[in-house]
Amino acid sequence: MGLLNRLFKVGQSQAHAVVDKFEDPIKMTEQGIRDLKKDLTESMQALAQVKSLAIRTRREANDSKKLLKDYERKAMLLLTRGKEGAMDMVEAERLATEALSKKEEYSAKAVTLEKNARDFENKAAQLQRNVENVKNTVRKYENELTTLKARARTAAATKKINQQLAQVDSSGTIAMLEKMKSRVEEDESLSEAYGDMASIENSVDDEINKALEAPAPTSPASIKLEELKAKMGL
């Protein structure tokens, strides 16, 4: 458990490390969680065994308490029968003494079993707390592992993208794009120039055609000349 605590602290302090470094902490954490789960299984088995001992010992203690009371009752019954003449008083006292001896035997046994039962119950309670702590620790580290894996995937994707961008620059792709941009701008300029030239030629043709289609201008003297020629029959 201490190892995993140190592991996660190291992981936090080295969060700026390269993505390749994530692989080892992830594998180490997974192994640590497997070890914790194994410890948890063993702790639960130990807990079950101690609980079983506590239950059995408590039952034996209660049985001993019942037996000591039963022997005390038998001793009293023997003395009563001897007093009433149902049996020889000497024999009744002898058997009553044996019954009381059994009572003391079970009394001492009940005290020991009672103490053992309490010890087992306390031990079971402590083991139960330990089991809960291990369960909580496993859940905590599983959650942290999930976060660590997500961070590793994100870092790997970011690294890949950055590498691709770096390779684009180093391969001269940006320079090629700039060259293509310059070529396109040059073609656009030529296209615009040819368009202007075509417009100029069209304008010259229009002026020539317009001039040819227009009637020749006549001066007043020319008009008079034509009138005179008509009068003379020319």
C-alpha positions as CSV (number, residue, x, y, z in Angstrom):
1,M,0.0,0.0,0.0
2,G,2.9,2.3,0.8
3,L,4.5,1.5,-2.5
4,L,1.4,2.6,-4.4
5,N,1.3,5.8,-2.5
6,R,4.8,6.6,-3.5
7,L,4.0,5.5,-7.0
8,F,1.2,8.0,-7.5
9,K,3.3,10.8,-5.9
10,V,6.1,10.1,-8.4
11,G,3.5,10.1,-11.2
12,Q,2.2,13.5,-10.1
13,S,5.7,15.0,-9.8
14,Q,6.6,13.7,-13.3
15,A,3.5,14.8,-15.1
16,H,5.6,16.7,-17.6
17,A,7.5,13.6,-18.7
18,V,7.2,12.3,-22.2
19,V,4.3,10.0,-23.1
20,D,6.5,6.9,-23.3
21,K,7.1,7.2,-19.6
22,F,3.4,6.5,-18.9
23,E,3.7,2.8,-19.8
24,D,5.7,1.7,-16.8
25,P,3.6,3.5,-14.1
26,I,0.4,2.1,-15.6
27,K,1.8,-1.5,-15.6
28,M,3.2,-1.0,-12.1
29,T,-0.2,0.4,-10.8
30,E,-2.1,-2.5,-12.4
31,Q,0.2,-5.0,-10.7
32,G,-0.2,-3.1,-7.4
33,I,-3.9,-3.3,-7.7
34,R,-3.7,-7.0,-8.4
35,D,-1.6,-7.5,-5.3
36,L,-4.1,-5.5,-3.2
37,K,-6.9,-7.6,-4.5
38,K,-5.0,-10.7,-3.5
39,D,-4.4,-9.3,0.0
40,L,-8.1,-8.5,0.1
41,T,-9.1,-12.0,-0.7
42,E,-6.7,-13.4,2.0
43,S,-8.0,-10.8,4.5
44,M,-11.6,-11.9,3.9
45,Q,-10.7,-15.5,4.3
46,A,-9.0,-14.7,7.6
47,L,-12.0,-12.7,8.7
48,A,-14.3,-15.6,7.9
49,Q,-12.1,-17.9,10.0
50,V,-11.9,-15.6,13.0
51,K,-15.7,-14.9,12.8
52,S,-16.2,-18.7,12.8
53,L,-14.0,-19.1,15.8
54,A,-15.8,-16.3,17.6
55,I,-19.2,-17.8,16.9
56,R,-18.1,-21.3,18.0
57,T,-16.4,-20.1,21.1
58,R,-19.3,-18.0,22.1
59,R,-21.6,-20.9,21.7
60,E,-19.3,-23.1,23.8
61,A,-19.2,-20.5,26.5
62,N,-23.0,-20.3,26.6
63,D,-23.2,-24.1,26.7
64,S,-20.7,-24.2,29.7
65,K,-22.8,-21.6,31.5
66,K,-25.9,-23.8,31.0
67,L,-24.0,-26.9,32.2
68,L,-22.7,-25.2,35.4
69,K,-26.2,-24.2,36.2
70,D,-27.5,-27.7,35.5
71,Y,-24.9,-29.3,37.8
72,E,-25.8,-26.8,40.5
73,R,-29.4,-27.8,40.1
74,K,-28.5,-31.5,40.3
75,A,-26.4,-31.0,43.4
76,M,-29.4,-29.3,45.1
77,L,-31.8,-32.0,43.9
78,L,-29.4,-34.7,45.3
79,L,-29.3,-33.1,48.7
80,T,-33.1,-32.7,48.7
81,R,-33.6,-36.4,48.0
82,G,-31.1,-37.3,50.7
83,K,-32.9,-35.1,53.2
84,E,-36.2,-36.6,52.3
85,G,-34.9,-40.1,52.6
86,A,-35.3,-41.0,49.0
87,M,-31.6,-42.0,49.0
88,D,-28.8,-42.4,51.5
89,M,-27.7,-38.9,52.7
90,V,-24.0,-39.8,52.6
91,E,-24.4,-41.0,49.0
92,A,-26.4,-37.9,48.2
93,E,-23.7,-35.6,49.6
94,R,-21.0,-37.5,47.7
95,L,-22.8,-37.2,44.4
96,A,-23.7,-33.6,45.2
97,T,-20.0,-32.9,45.8
98,E,-19.2,-34.4,42.4
99,A,-21.9,-32.3,40.8
100,L,-20.5,-29.2,42.4
101,S,-17.0,-30.1,41.2
102,K,-18.4,-30.4,37.7
103,K,-20.1,-27.0,38.2
104,E,-16.7,-25.4,39.1
105,E,-15.1,-27.1,36.1
106,Y,-17.6,-25.7,33.7
107,S,-17.6,-22.3,35.5
108,A,-13.9,-22.0,34.9
109,K,-14.3,-23.2,31.3
110,A,-17.1,-20.7,30.7
111,V,-14.9,-17.8,32.0
112,T,-12.1,-18.9,29.6
113,L,-14.4,-19.4,26.7
114,E,-16.0,-16.1,27.4
115,K,-12.7,-14.3,27.3
116,N,-11.7,-16.1,24.1
117,A,-14.9,-15.3,22.5
118,R,-14.5,-11.6,23.2
119,D,-10.9,-11.7,21.9
120,F,-12.1,-13.4,18.7
121,E,-14.9,-10.9,18.3
122,N,-12.5,-7.9,18.7
123,K,-10.1,-9.5,16.3
124,A,-12.9,-10.0,13.8
125,A,-14.0,-6.4,14.2
126,Q,-10.4,-5.2,13.5
127,L,-10.1,-7.5,10.5
128,Q,-13.5,-6.2,9.2
129,R,-12.1,-2.6,9.4
130,N,-9.0,-3.7,7.6
131,V,-11.0,-5.3,4.9
132,E,-13.1,-2.2,4.4
133,N,-9.9,-0.1,4.2
134,V,-8.4,-2.4,1.6
135,K,-11.6,-2.3,-0.4
136,N,-11.6,1.5,-0.3
137,T,-8.0,1.6,-1.3
138,V,-8.6,-0.7,-4.3
139,R,-11.5,1.5,-5.5
140,K,-9.3,4.6,-5.1
141,Y,-6.4,3.3,-7.0
142,E,-8.7,1.8,-9.7
143,N,-10.2,5.3,-10.2
144,E,-6.7,6.9,-10.3
145,L,-5.6,4.3,-12.8
146,T,-8.5,5.1,-15.0
147,T,-7.5,8.8,-14.8
148,L,-3.9,7.9,-15.5
149,K,-4.8,5.9,-18.6
150,A,-7.0,8.7,-19.9
151,R,-4.1,11.2,-19.4
152,A,-1.8,8.8,-21.2
153,R,-4.1,8.5,-24.2
154,T,-4.6,12.3,-24.4
155,A,-0.9,12.9,-24.1
156,A,-0.2,10.2,-26.8
157,A,-2.7,11.8,-29.2
158,T,-1.3,15.3,-28.6
159,K,2.2,14.0,-29.2
160,K,1.2,12.4,-32.4
161,I,-0.5,15.6,-33.7
162,N,2.5,17.7,-32.7
163,Q,4.8,15.3,-34.4
164,Q,2.7,15.4,-37.6
165,L,2.8,19.2,-37.5
166,A,6.5,19.2,-37.0
167,Q,7.0,16.9,-39.9
168,V,4.8,19.1,-42.1
169,D,7.1,22.1,-41.4
170,S,10.3,20.1,-41.8
171,S,9.2,18.5,-45.1
172,G,8.9,22.0,-46.7
173,T,5.1,21.7,-47.2
174,I,4.6,25.2,-46.0
175,A,7.2,26.4,-48.5
176,M,5.5,24.5,-51.2
177,L,2.2,26.1,-50.3
178,E,3.8,29.6,-50.5
179,K,5.3,28.8,-53.9
180,M,1.9,27.6,-55.1
181,K,0.3,30.7,-53.8
182,S,2.8,32.9,-55.6
183,R,2.2,30.9,-58.9
184,V,-1.5,31.3,-58.6
185,E,-1.2,35.1,-58.0
186,E,1.1,35.3,-61.0
187,D,-1.4,33.4,-63.2
188,E,-4.2,35.7,-61.9
189,S,-2.2,38.8,-62.9
190,L,-1.5,37.4,-66.4
191,S,-5.2,36.6,-66.8
192,E,-6.1,40.1,-65.8
193,A,-3.5,41.6,-68.2
194,Y,-4.8,39.5,-71.1
195,G,-8.3,40.6,-70.3
196,D,-7.3,44.3,-70.4
197,M,-5.6,43.7,-73.8
198,A,-8.7,42.1,-75.2
199,S,-10.7,45.0,-74.0
200,I,-8.4,47.5,-75.7
201,E,-8.5,45.6,-79.1
202,N,-12.3,45.4,-78.9
203,S,-12.5,49.2,-78.3
204,V,-10.3,50.0,-81.4
205,D,-12.5,47.7,-83.6
206,D,-15.6,49.4,-82.3
207,E,-14.3,52.8,-83.2
208,I,-13.3,51.8,-86.7
209,N,-16.7,50.2,-87.4
210,K,-18.5,53.1,-86.0
211,A,-16.5,55.5,-88.2
212,L,-17.2,53.5,-91.4
213,E,-20.9,53.2,-90.7
214,A,-21.4,56.9,-90.0
215,P,-22.4,59.1,-93.0
216,A,-19.8,61.5,-94.4
217,P,-20.1,65.0,-93.1
218,T,-21.3,67.6,-95.7
219,S,-20.3,71.3,-95.6
220,P,-22.6,74.1,-96.8
221,A,-20.3,74.7,-99.8
222,S,-20.7,71.1,-100.9
223,I,-24.4,71.4,-100.8
224,K,-24.3,74.5,-103.0
225,L,-22.1,72.7,-105.4
226,E,-24.5,69.8,-105.8
227,E,-27.4,72.2,-106.3
228,L,-25.5,74.0,-109.1
229,K,-24.6,70.8,-110.8
230,A,-28.2,69.7,-110.8
231,K,-29.3,73.0,-112.3
232,M,-26.8,72.7,-115.1
233,G,-27.9,69.2,-115.8
234,L,-24.6,67.8,-114.7
